[in-house]
Amino acid sequence: MAQRYCTNCGAELGEENRFCPNCGGPVHQSASVPTPEADIPVPPPPQDGEQHRPRISLGKFVVGFLALIVVLWLLIPTGDGSGGGGNGGGGKKEVAAKSKQEHKQPQLDVSSPSGSPTVTRDSIEVKGKVTPANSKVTVNGQEVTTDEDGLFSTPYHRNVGEIYIQITAVNGSEQADASQIVTRKLSEKELAAQEAAQEQAKKEEEKPQAKPKPKSKPKPQYRVGQTANVANVTWKVSDAFLTNQLNSSFGTHKRGRFVVIDFTFTNNRNEEVTLDPELHMILKDSQGREFGTDVDAYEFMPTDLNIFLEPVNPGVSKTGRVIYQVGADATGFTLTLDDVEFWEDKSAVFDLGVLPARAYVDPSAGATASPGP
Protein backbone atom coordinates (compact mmCIF):
# COMPACT_ATOMS: atom_id res chain seq x y z
CA MET A 1 0.00 0.00 0.00
CA ALA A 2 1.25 3.48 -0.89
CA GLN A 3 2.40 5.73 1.88
CA ARG A 4 0.17 8.78 2.56
CA TYR A 5 1.28 12.22 3.64
CA CYS A 6 -0.52 15.31 4.99
CA THR A 7 -0.67 18.07 2.40
CA ASN A 8 -0.79 20.73 5.12
CA CYS A 9 2.33 19.89 7.07
CA GLY A 10 3.88 16.99 5.14
CA ALA A 11 3.70 14.53 8.03
CA GLU A 12 3.37 10.83 7.22
CA LEU A 13 -0.04 9.42 7.81
CA GLY A 14 -0.81 5.95 9.02
CA GLU A 15 -3.68 3.87 7.82
CA GLU A 16 -5.39 4.21 11.18
CA ASN A 17 -5.01 7.98 11.34
CA ARG A 18 -8.21 9.97 10.85
CA PHE A 19 -6.47 13.26 11.71
CA CYS A 20 -2.92 14.34 11.04
CA PRO A 21 -0.88 13.62 14.15
CA ASN A 22 1.20 16.75 13.45
CA CYS A 23 -1.25 19.58 12.44
CA GLY A 24 -4.55 17.97 13.34
CA GLY A 25 -6.06 18.42 9.87
CA PRO A 26 -8.71 15.92 8.68
CA VAL A 27 -7.04 13.06 6.76
CA HIS A 28 -9.81 12.82 4.18
CA GLN A 29 -9.09 16.43 3.15
CA SER A 30 -5.32 16.69 3.48
CA ALA A 31 -4.08 13.15 2.67
CA SER A 32 -1.97 12.76 -0.47
CA VAL A 33 -0.38 9.71 -2.13
CA PRO A 34 2.81 10.42 -4.13
CA THR A 35 2.90 9.19 -7.69
CA PRO A 36 5.94 8.23 -9.72
CA GLU A 37 4.98 10.76 -12.41
CA ALA A 38 4.98 13.63 -9.94
CA ASP A 39 8.51 14.06 -8.78
CA ILE A 40 7.50 16.30 -5.90
CA PRO A 41 9.81 16.13 -2.94
CA VAL A 42 8.07 15.22 0.26
CA PRO A 43 9.20 17.28 3.20
CA PRO A 44 10.84 15.32 5.97
CA PRO A 45 8.71 14.44 8.90
CA PRO A 46 8.88 16.82 11.78
CA GLN A 47 11.33 16.23 14.53
CA ASP A 48 10.17 14.97 17.84
CA GLY A 49 10.34 18.49 19.34
CA GLU A 50 8.12 19.87 16.62
CA GLN A 51 5.35 17.29 16.80
CA HIS A 52 2.98 19.56 18.76
CA ARG A 53 4.00 23.01 17.40
CA PRO A 54 0.87 24.80 15.97
CA ARG A 55 1.05 25.68 12.31
CA ILE A 56 -0.99 28.10 10.22
CA SER A 57 -3.29 26.53 7.66
CA LEU A 58 -2.83 27.93 4.15
CA GLY A 59 -6.53 27.51 3.45
CA LYS A 60 -7.48 29.43 6.54
CA PHE A 61 -5.07 32.22 5.60
CA VAL A 62 -6.54 32.53 2.13
CA VAL A 63 -10.11 32.62 3.47
CA GLY A 64 -9.22 35.32 6.03
CA PHE A 65 -7.44 37.42 3.44
CA LEU A 66 -10.43 37.33 1.10
CA ALA A 67 -12.79 38.27 3.95
CA LEU A 68 -10.61 41.30 4.76
CA ILE A 69 -10.78 42.44 1.11
CA VAL A 70 -14.58 42.14 1.13
CA VAL A 71 -14.86 44.23 4.34
CA LEU A 72 -12.59 46.95 2.95
CA TRP A 73 -14.54 46.98 -0.31
CA LEU A 74 -17.81 47.47 1.60
CA LEU A 75 -16.42 50.33 3.64
CA ILE A 76 -14.95 52.32 0.72
CA PRO A 77 -17.73 54.47 -0.92
CA THR A 78 -17.95 54.61 -4.68
CA GLY A 79 -18.73 57.65 -6.73
CA ASP A 80 -21.66 56.16 -8.65
CA GLY A 81 -23.26 54.42 -5.65
CA SER A 82 -22.81 50.90 -7.20
CA GLY A 83 -21.33 47.86 -5.47
CA GLY A 84 -21.42 46.85 -1.79
CA GLY A 85 -21.75 49.89 0.47
CA GLY A 86 -22.07 52.26 -2.48
CA ASN A 87 -25.63 53.30 -1.71
CA GLY A 88 -24.80 54.29 1.86
CA GLY A 89 -21.92 56.48 0.79
CA GLY A 90 -23.93 58.13 -1.98
CA GLY A 91 -26.83 58.90 0.44
CA LYS A 92 -24.48 60.59 2.88
CA LYS A 93 -23.05 62.71 0.10
CA GLU A 94 -26.54 63.71 -1.05
CA VAL A 95 -27.60 64.70 2.52
CA ALA A 96 -24.43 66.72 2.97
CA ALA A 97 -24.91 68.44 -0.38
CA LYS A 98 -28.55 69.25 0.43
CA SER A 99 -27.65 70.67 3.85
CA LYS A 100 -24.96 72.79 2.28
CA GLN A 101 -27.42 74.02 -0.34
CA GLU A 102 -30.01 74.99 2.31
CA HIS A 103 -27.50 77.05 4.25
CA LYS A 104 -25.96 78.71 1.27
CA GLN A 105 -25.95 82.52 1.33
CA PRO A 106 -28.62 83.65 -1.21
CA GLN A 107 -27.62 86.05 -3.97
CA LEU A 108 -29.97 88.76 -5.26
CA ASP A 109 -29.62 90.32 -8.70
CA VAL A 110 -32.27 93.09 -9.07
CA SER A 111 -32.75 94.27 -12.66
CA SER A 112 -35.72 96.61 -12.10
CA PRO A 113 -35.91 99.20 -10.73
CA SER A 114 -32.32 100.10 -11.29
CA GLY A 115 -30.61 103.00 -9.60
CA SER A 116 -32.97 105.55 -8.04
CA PRO A 117 -35.41 106.32 -10.88
CA THR A 118 -38.07 109.02 -11.04
CA VAL A 119 -41.28 107.83 -12.70
CA THR A 120 -44.77 109.14 -13.47
CA ARG A 121 -46.62 105.84 -13.58
CA ASP A 122 -48.56 104.65 -10.55
CA SER A 123 -46.88 101.21 -10.61
CA ILE A 124 -43.43 99.79 -11.30
CA GLU A 125 -42.23 96.27 -12.12
CA VAL A 126 -39.86 94.78 -9.54
CA LYS A 127 -37.78 92.12 -11.34
CA GLY A 128 -34.66 90.12 -10.64
CA LYS A 129 -33.10 86.73 -9.98
CA VAL A 130 -32.24 84.86 -6.79
CA THR A 131 -29.71 82.09 -6.23
CA PRO A 132 -30.42 79.40 -5.01
CA ALA A 133 -33.67 79.33 -6.96
CA ASN A 134 -35.68 77.90 -4.06
CA SER A 135 -34.98 80.90 -1.82
CA LYS A 136 -38.01 82.79 -0.46
CA VAL A 137 -38.26 86.32 -1.93
CA THR A 138 -40.38 89.18 -0.49
CA VAL A 139 -40.93 92.77 -1.70
CA ASN A 140 -41.76 95.12 1.19
CA GLY A 141 -42.97 92.12 3.20
CA GLN A 142 -45.11 90.61 0.42
CA GLU A 143 -43.93 87.20 -0.85
CA VAL A 144 -43.41 86.89 -4.62
CA THR A 145 -43.22 83.77 -6.77
CA THR A 146 -39.93 82.61 -8.32
CA ASP A 147 -39.60 80.17 -11.23
CA GLU A 148 -37.28 77.17 -11.42
CA ASP A 149 -34.41 79.42 -12.49
CA GLY A 150 -34.95 81.81 -9.57
CA LEU A 151 -36.42 84.59 -11.73
CA PHE A 152 -39.16 86.77 -10.18
CA SER A 153 -41.33 89.68 -11.33
CA THR A 154 -44.14 91.54 -9.54
CA PRO A 155 -45.89 94.93 -9.98
CA TYR A 156 -45.61 97.38 -7.07
CA HIS A 157 -48.14 100.24 -6.80
CA ARG A 158 -47.22 103.50 -5.14
CA ASN A 159 -48.40 107.03 -4.42
CA VAL A 160 -46.74 110.33 -5.20
CA GLY A 161 -43.46 110.94 -3.43
CA GLU A 162 -40.34 108.98 -2.52
CA ILE A 163 -40.93 105.24 -2.16
CA TYR A 164 -38.53 102.82 -0.43
CA ILE A 165 -38.58 99.28 -1.87
CA GLN A 166 -37.02 96.50 0.26
CA ILE A 167 -36.31 93.15 -1.45
CA THR A 168 -35.35 90.21 0.80
CA ALA A 169 -34.21 86.67 -0.04
CA VAL A 170 -34.15 83.95 2.64
CA ASN A 171 -32.51 80.53 2.27
CA GLY A 172 -32.70 78.51 5.45
CA SER A 173 -30.92 80.55 8.10
CA GLU A 174 -29.20 82.79 5.54
CA GLN A 175 -30.62 86.08 4.25
CA ALA A 176 -29.77 88.69 1.65
CA ASP A 177 -31.31 92.17 1.19
CA ALA A 178 -31.46 94.69 -1.61
CA SER A 179 -33.15 98.10 -1.49
CA GLN A 180 -34.21 100.62 -4.11
CA ILE A 181 -35.64 104.13 -3.88
CA VAL A 182 -38.19 105.22 -6.48
CA THR A 183 -39.58 108.75 -6.74
CA ARG A 184 -43.11 109.03 -8.09
CA LYS A 185 -44.24 112.36 -9.51
CA LEU A 186 -47.47 113.41 -11.20
CA SER A 187 -47.82 112.93 -14.92
CA GLU A 188 -48.79 115.85 -17.16
CA LYS A 189 -52.37 114.63 -17.26
CA GLU A 190 -52.54 114.37 -13.48
CA LEU A 191 -50.96 117.81 -13.07
CA ALA A 192 -53.52 119.33 -15.42
CA ALA A 193 -56.39 117.71 -13.53
CA GLN A 194 -54.98 118.90 -10.19
CA GLU A 195 -54.57 122.46 -11.44
CA ALA A 196 -58.12 122.44 -12.81
CA ALA A 197 -59.48 121.26 -9.46
CA GLN A 198 -57.55 123.96 -7.61
CA GLU A 199 -58.77 126.63 -10.02
CA GLN A 200 -62.36 125.48 -9.58
CA ALA A 201 -62.00 125.53 -5.79
CA LYS A 202 -60.57 129.05 -5.97
CA LYS A 203 -63.52 130.22 -8.05
CA GLU A 204 -65.94 128.70 -5.58
CA GLU A 205 -64.21 130.54 -2.72
CA GLU A 206 -64.31 133.85 -4.59
CA LYS A 207 -67.94 133.48 -5.58
CA PRO A 208 -70.10 135.72 -3.39
CA GLN A 209 -72.16 133.69 -1.03
CA ALA A 210 -75.87 134.17 -1.24
CA LYS A 211 -77.21 135.63 1.96
CA PRO A 212 -79.77 133.41 3.60
CA LYS A 213 -83.21 134.82 3.34
CA PRO A 214 -84.64 135.71 6.72
CA LYS A 215 -87.59 133.67 7.69
CA SER A 216 -90.64 135.66 6.93
CA LYS A 217 -92.88 136.21 9.89
CA PRO A 218 -96.57 136.15 9.17
CA LYS A 219 -97.93 139.59 9.41
CA PRO A 220 -100.57 139.97 12.10
CA GLN A 221 -103.96 140.54 10.54
CA TYR A 222 -106.19 140.78 13.57
CA ARG A 223 -106.27 142.44 16.97
CA VAL A 224 -108.02 141.75 20.26
CA GLY A 225 -111.75 142.11 19.84
CA GLN A 226 -111.78 141.17 16.15
CA THR A 227 -113.12 138.01 14.47
CA ALA A 228 -111.21 135.92 11.91
CA ASN A 229 -112.69 133.37 9.50
CA VAL A 230 -110.24 130.50 8.95
CA ALA A 231 -111.53 127.96 6.43
CA ASN A 232 -114.70 126.49 8.00
CA VAL A 233 -114.21 127.83 11.55
CA THR A 234 -114.35 131.26 13.19
CA TRP A 235 -112.11 132.65 15.94
CA LYS A 236 -112.64 135.75 18.07
CA VAL A 237 -110.11 136.91 20.70
CA SER A 238 -112.22 138.82 23.17
CA ASP A 239 -109.62 139.56 25.88
CA ALA A 240 -105.87 139.16 26.63
CA PHE A 241 -103.85 140.31 29.66
CA LEU A 242 -100.84 139.62 31.90
CA THR A 243 -101.07 138.54 35.55
CA ASN A 244 -98.60 137.38 38.20
CA GLN A 245 -100.85 135.13 40.26
CA LEU A 246 -103.55 132.57 39.53
CA ASN A 247 -106.32 131.77 42.04
CA SER A 248 -108.55 128.71 42.16
CA SER A 249 -111.97 128.09 43.61
CA PHE A 250 -110.27 125.83 46.17
CA GLY A 251 -108.34 128.73 47.65
CA THR A 252 -105.01 127.73 46.08
CA HIS A 253 -102.67 130.15 44.34
CA LYS A 254 -99.88 129.98 41.78
CA ARG A 255 -97.42 132.81 41.28
CA GLY A 256 -95.45 133.53 38.11
CA ARG A 257 -95.94 135.48 34.89
CA PHE A 258 -98.92 134.40 32.83
CA VAL A 259 -100.69 135.44 29.60
CA VAL A 260 -104.45 134.89 29.88
CA ILE A 261 -106.57 134.83 26.67
CA ASP A 262 -110.35 134.59 26.40
CA PHE A 263 -111.80 133.57 23.01
CA THR A 264 -114.88 132.35 21.19
CA PHE A 265 -114.77 129.45 18.71
CA THR A 266 -117.47 128.69 16.12
CA ASN A 267 -117.65 125.43 14.16
CA ASN A 268 -118.94 126.05 10.60
CA ARG A 269 -118.16 122.57 9.34
CA ASN A 270 -120.57 119.69 8.75
CA GLU A 271 -119.12 117.59 11.55
CA GLU A 272 -118.02 118.10 15.11
CA VAL A 273 -114.45 119.18 15.92
CA THR A 274 -112.34 118.86 19.04
CA LEU A 275 -110.25 121.79 20.27
CA ASP A 276 -106.66 121.22 21.40
CA PRO A 277 -104.89 124.52 22.29
CA GLU A 278 -101.48 122.82 22.02
CA LEU A 279 -102.16 122.18 18.31
CA HIS A 280 -104.44 125.02 17.23
CA MET A 281 -103.54 128.02 19.46
CA ILE A 282 -99.81 128.94 19.28
CA LEU A 283 -98.44 131.86 21.35
CA LYS A 284 -95.09 133.45 20.33
CA ASP A 285 -93.08 136.45 21.55
CA SER A 286 -91.06 139.01 19.58
CA GLN A 287 -87.97 136.72 19.76
CA GLY A 288 -89.80 133.94 17.94
CA ARG A 289 -90.04 131.77 21.03
CA GLU A 290 -93.06 129.50 21.15
CA PHE A 291 -95.01 128.85 24.37
CA GLY A 292 -97.30 125.98 25.27
CA THR A 293 -100.28 126.17 27.57
CA ASP A 294 -99.66 125.73 31.30
CA VAL A 295 -100.84 122.21 32.16
CA ASP A 296 -101.21 123.17 35.84
CA ALA A 297 -103.42 126.16 35.01
CA TYR A 298 -106.58 124.10 34.52
CA GLU A 299 -107.01 124.06 38.28
CA PHE A 300 -107.42 127.83 38.09
CA MET A 301 -109.69 127.78 35.03
CA PRO A 302 -113.38 128.57 35.42
CA THR A 303 -115.32 125.41 34.63
CA ASP A 304 -117.44 126.98 31.91
CA LEU A 305 -114.35 128.34 30.13
CA ASN A 306 -112.38 125.08 30.10
CA ILE A 307 -113.10 123.63 26.64
CA PHE A 308 -109.82 121.73 26.27
CA LEU A 309 -110.45 118.56 24.20
CA GLU A 310 -114.18 119.26 24.26
CA PRO A 311 -116.05 118.45 21.05
CA VAL A 312 -117.90 121.31 19.35
CA ASN A 313 -120.79 120.34 17.09
CA PRO A 314 -121.49 121.95 13.69
CA GLY A 315 -122.99 125.48 13.93
CA VAL A 316 -122.16 125.75 17.65
CA SER A 317 -120.06 128.51 19.28
CA LYS A 318 -118.19 128.04 22.55
CA THR A 319 -116.32 130.52 24.74
CA GLY A 320 -113.10 129.38 26.38
CA ARG A 321 -109.90 130.47 28.10
CA VAL A 322 -106.21 129.51 27.69
CA ILE A 323 -103.35 130.36 30.06
CA TYR A 324 -99.65 130.43 29.10
CA GLN A 325 -96.76 130.81 31.55
CA VAL A 326 -94.05 133.02 29.98
CA GLY A 327 -90.62 134.35 30.87
CA ALA A 328 -89.96 137.69 32.52
CA ASP A 329 -88.34 139.03 29.32
CA ALA A 330 -91.09 137.89 26.95
CA THR A 331 -92.91 140.75 25.11
CA GLY A 332 -94.60 141.46 21.77
CA PHE A 333 -96.94 138.48 21.76
CA THR A 334 -98.83 137.09 18.76
CA LEU A 335 -101.44 134.29 18.73
CA THR A 336 -101.78 132.01 15.67
CA LEU A 337 -105.15 130.21 15.31
CA ASP A 338 -105.57 127.54 12.59
CA ASP A 339 -108.46 125.85 10.73
CA VAL A 340 -108.58 122.79 13.07
CA GLU A 341 -108.13 120.60 9.98
CA PHE A 342 -105.62 117.78 9.73
CA TRP A 343 -105.12 118.08 5.96
CA GLU A 344 -105.40 121.88 5.66
CA ASP A 345 -102.82 124.57 6.52
CA LYS A 346 -104.71 127.82 6.97
CA SER A 347 -104.40 130.17 9.92
CA ALA A 348 -104.98 133.68 11.23
CA VAL A 349 -102.56 135.72 13.34
CA PHE A 350 -103.71 138.01 16.14
CA ASP A 351 -101.38 140.80 17.28
CA LEU A 352 -101.92 141.03 21.03
CA GLY A 353 -99.98 144.31 21.20
CA VAL A 354 -98.87 145.58 24.62
CA LEU A 355 -100.75 143.42 27.05
CA PRO A 356 -102.12 145.17 30.11
CA ALA A 357 -101.25 143.86 33.58
CA ARG A 358 -104.37 142.83 35.42
CA ALA A 359 -105.47 140.87 38.47
CA TYR A 360 -106.71 137.38 37.72
CA VAL A 361 -110.40 137.00 38.40
CA ASP A 362 -112.05 133.60 38.82
CA PRO A 363 -115.80 134.23 38.82
CA SER A 364 -116.48 130.88 40.43
CA ALA A 365 -114.00 131.63 43.25
CA GLY A 366 -114.80 135.30 43.68
CA ALA A 367 -111.08 136.03 44.27
CA THR A 368 -108.64 138.35 42.56
CA ALA A 369 -104.89 138.63 42.29
CA SER A 370 -102.68 141.70 42.09
CA PRO A 371 -101.91 142.86 38.54
CA GLY A 372 -98.84 141.50 36.88
CA PRO A 373 -95.83 143.54 35.85
ZAVEXGU-898150 format. One line per 5 residues: number of its first residue (from 1); their letters; for each residue x, y, z of C-alpha. Coordinates in steps of 0.02 Angstrom, whole numbers, plus 50000, padded with zeros to 5 digits. Layout:
// residues N
NUM) a) X,Y,Z; ...
//
This chain:
// residues 373
1) maqry) 50000,50000,50000; 50063,50174,49956; 50120,50286,50094; 50009,50439,50128; 50064,50611,50182
6) ctncg) 49974,50766,50250; 49966,50903,50120; 49960,51036,50256; 50116,50995,50353; 50194,50850,50257
11) aelge) 50185,50727,50401; 50169,50541,50361; 49998,50471,50391; 49960,50297,50451; 49816,50193,50391
16) enrfc) 49730,50210,50559; 49749,50399,50567; 49590,50499,50543; 49677,50663,50586; 49854,50717,50552
21) pncgg) 49956,50681,50708; 50060,50838,50673; 49937,50979,50622; 49772,50899,50667; 49697,50921,50493
26) pvhqs) 49565,50796,50434; 49648,50653,50338; 49510,50641,50209; 49546,50821,50157; 49734,50834,50174
31) asvpt) 49796,50657,50134; 49901,50638,49977; 49981,50486,49893; 50141,50521,49794; 50145,50459,49616
36) peadi) 50297,50412,49514; 50249,50538,49379; 50249,50681,49503; 50425,50703,49561; 50375,50815,49705
41) pvppp) 50490,50806,49853; 50403,50761,50013; 50460,50864,50160; 50542,50766,50299; 50435,50722,50445
46) pqdge) 50444,50841,50589; 50567,50812,50726; 50509,50748,50892; 50517,50925,50967; 50406,50993,50831
51) qhrpr) 50267,50865,50840; 50149,50978,50938; 50200,51150,50870; 50043,51240,50798; 50053,51284,50615
56) islgk) 49950,51405,50511; 49836,51326,50383; 49858,51397,50207; 49674,51375,50172; 49626,51472,50327
61) fvvgf) 49747,51611,50280; 49673,51627,50106; 49494,51631,50173; 49539,51766,50302; 49628,51871,50172
66) laliv) 49478,51866,50055; 49361,51913,50197; 49469,52065,50238; 49461,52122,50056; 49271,52107,50056
71) vlwll) 49257,52211,50217; 49371,52347,50147; 49273,52349,49985; 49109,52374,50080; 49179,52517,50182
76) iptgd) 49252,52616,50036; 49114,52724,49954; 49103,52731,49766; 49063,52883,49663; 48917,52808,49567
81) gsggg) 48837,52721,49717; 48860,52545,49640; 48933,52393,49727; 48929,52343,49911; 48912,52495,50024
86) gnggg) 48897,52613,49876; 48718,52665,49914; 48760,52715,50093; 48904,52824,50039; 48804,52907,49901
91) gkkev) 48659,52945,50022; 48776,53029,50144; 48848,53136,50005; 48673,53186,49948; 48620,53235,50126
96) aaksk) 48779,53336,50149; 48755,53422,49981; 48572,53462,50021; 48618,53533,50193; 48752,53640,50114
101) qehkq) 48629,53701,49983; 48500,53750,50115; 48625,53852,50213; 48702,53936,50063; 48702,54126,50066
106) pqldv) 48569,54183,49939; 48619,54302,49802; 48502,54438,49737; 48519,54516,49565; 48386,54655,49546
111) sspsg) 48363,54713,49367; 48214,54830,49395; 48204,54960,49464; 48384,55005,49435; 48470,55150,49520
116) sptvt) 48351,55277,49598; 48229,55316,49456; 48096,55451,49448; 47936,55392,49365; 47762,55457,49326
121) rdsie) 47669,55292,49321; 47572,55232,49473; 47656,55061,49469; 47829,54990,49435; 47889,54813,49394
126) vkgkv) 48007,54739,49523; 48111,54606,49433; 48267,54506,49468; 48345,54336,49501; 48388,54243,49661
131) tpans) 48514,54105,49688; 48479,53970,49749; 48316,53967,49652; 48216,53895,49797; 48251,54045,49909
136) kvtvn) 48100,54140,49977; 48087,54316,49904; 47981,54459,49975; 47953,54638,49915; 47912,54756,50060
141) gqevt) 47852,54606,50160; 47744,54530,50021; 47803,54360,49957; 47830,54344,49769; 47839,54188,49661
146) tdedg) 48003,54130,49584; 48020,54008,49438; 48136,53858,49429; 48280,53971,49376; 48253,54090,49522
151) lfstp) 48179,54230,49413; 48042,54338,49491; 47933,54484,49434; 47793,54577,49523; 47705,54747,49501
156) yhrnv) 47719,54869,49646; 47593,55012,49660; 47639,55175,49743; 47580,55352,49779; 47663,55517,49740
161) geiyi) 47827,55547,49828; 47983,55449,49874; 47954,55262,49892; 48074,55141,49978; 48071,54964,49907
166) qitav) 48149,54825,50013; 48185,54658,49927; 48233,54511,50040; 48290,54334,49998; 48293,54198,50132
171) ngseq) 48375,54027,50113; 48365,53926,50272; 48454,54027,50405; 48540,54140,50277; 48469,54304,50213
176) adasq) 48512,54435,50082; 48435,54608,50059; 48427,54735,49920; 48343,54905,49926; 48290,55031,49795
181) ivtrk) 48218,55207,49806; 48090,55261,49676; 48021,55438,49663; 47844,55451,49595; 47788,55618,49524
186) lseke) 47626,55671,49440; 47609,55647,49254; 47561,55792,49142; 47382,55732,49137; 47373,55718,49326
191) laaqe) 47452,55891,49347; 47324,55966,49229; 47180,55886,49324; 47251,55945,49491; 47272,56123,49428
196) aaqeq) 47094,56122,49360; 47026,56063,49527; 47123,56198,49620; 47061,56331,49499; 46882,56274,49521
201) akkee) 46900,56276,49711; 46972,56452,49701; 46824,56511,49598; 46703,56435,49721; 46789,56527,49864
206) ekpqa) 46785,56692,49771; 46603,56674,49721; 46495,56786,49830; 46392,56685,49949; 46206,56708,49938
211) kpkpk) 46139,56781,50098; 46011,56671,50180; 45839,56741,50167; 45768,56785,50336; 45621,56684,50384
216) skpkp) 45468,56783,50346; 45356,56810,50494; 45171,56807,50458; 45104,56980,50471; 44971,56999,50605
221) qyrvg) 44802,57027,50527; 44691,57039,50678; 44686,57122,50849; 44599,57087,51013; 44412,57105,50992
226) qtanv) 44411,57058,50807; 44344,56901,50723; 44440,56796,50595; 44366,56669,50475; 44488,56525,50447
231) anvtw) 44423,56398,50322; 44265,56325,50400; 44289,56391,50578; 44282,56563,50659; 44394,56632,50797
236) kvsda) 44368,56787,50904; 44494,56846,51035; 44389,56941,51159; 44519,56978,51294; 44706,56958,51332
241) fltnq) 44807,57016,51483; 44958,56981,51595; 44947,56927,51778; 45070,56869,51910; 44958,56757,52013
246) lnssf) 44822,56628,51977; 44684,56588,52102; 44573,56435,52108; 44401,56404,52181; 44486,56292,52309
251) gthkr) 44583,56437,52382; 44749,56386,52304; 44866,56507,52217; 45006,56499,52089; 45129,56640,52064
256) grfvv) 45228,56676,51906; 45203,56774,51744; 45054,56720,51641; 44966,56772,51480; 44777,56745,51494
261) idftf) 44672,56741,51334; 44483,56729,51320; 44410,56679,51150; 44256,56618,51059; 44262,56472,50935
266) tnnrn) 44127,56434,50806; 44118,56271,50708; 44053,56303,50530; 44092,56128,50467; 43972,55985,50437
271) eevtl) 44044,55879,50577; 44099,55905,50755; 44277,55959,50796; 44383,55943,50952; 44488,56089,51014
276) dpelh) 44667,56061,51070; 44755,56226,51115; 44926,56141,51101; 44892,56109,50915; 44778,56251,50862
281) milkd) 44823,56401,50973; 45009,56447,50964; 45078,56593,51067; 45245,56673,51016; 45346,56822,51077
286) sqgre) 45447,56951,50979; 45602,56836,50988; 45510,56697,50897; 45498,56588,51052; 45347,56475,51058
291) fgtdv) 45250,56442,51219; 45135,56299,51264; 44986,56308,51379; 45017,56287,51565; 44958,56111,51608
296) dayef) 44939,56159,51792; 44829,56308,51751; 44671,56205,51726; 44650,56203,51914; 44629,56391,51905
301) mptdl) 44515,56389,51751; 44331,56428,51771; 44234,56270,51732; 44128,56349,51595; 44283,56417,51507
306) nifle) 44381,56254,51505; 44345,56182,51332; 44509,56087,51314; 44477,55928,51210; 44291,55963,51213
311) pvnpg) 44197,55922,51053; 44105,56065,50967; 43960,56017,50855; 43926,56098,50684; 43851,56274,50696
316) vsktg) 43892,56288,50883; 43997,56425,50964; 44091,56402,51128; 44184,56526,51237; 44345,56469,51319
321) rviyq) 44505,56524,51405; 44690,56475,51385; 44833,56518,51503; 45018,56522,51455; 45162,56540,51578
326) vgada) 45298,56651,51499; 45469,56717,51544; 45502,56884,51626; 45583,56951,51466; 45445,56895,51347
331) tgftl) 45354,57038,51256; 45270,57073,51089; 45153,56924,51088; 45059,56854,50938; 44928,56715,50936
336) tlddv) 44911,56601,50784; 44742,56510,50765; 44721,56377,50629; 44577,56293,50537; 44571,56140,50654
341) efwed) 44593,56030,50499; 44719,55889,50487; 44744,55904,50298; 44730,56094,50283; 44859,56229,50326
346) ksavf) 44765,56391,50348; 44780,56508,50496; 44751,56684,50561; 44872,56786,50667; 44814,56901,50807
351) dlgvl) 44931,57040,50864; 44904,57051,51051; 45001,57216,51060; 45057,57279,51231; 44963,57171,51353
356) paray) 44894,57258,51506; 44937,57193,51679; 44782,57141,51771; 44726,57044,51924; 44665,56869,51886
361) vdpsa) 44480,56850,51920; 44398,56680,51941; 44210,56711,51941; 44176,56544,52022; 44300,56581,52162
366) gatas) 44260,56765,52184; 44446,56802,52214; 44568,56917,52128; 44756,56932,52114; 44866,57085,52105
371) pgp) 44904,57143,51927; 45058,57075,51844; 45209,57177,51793
//
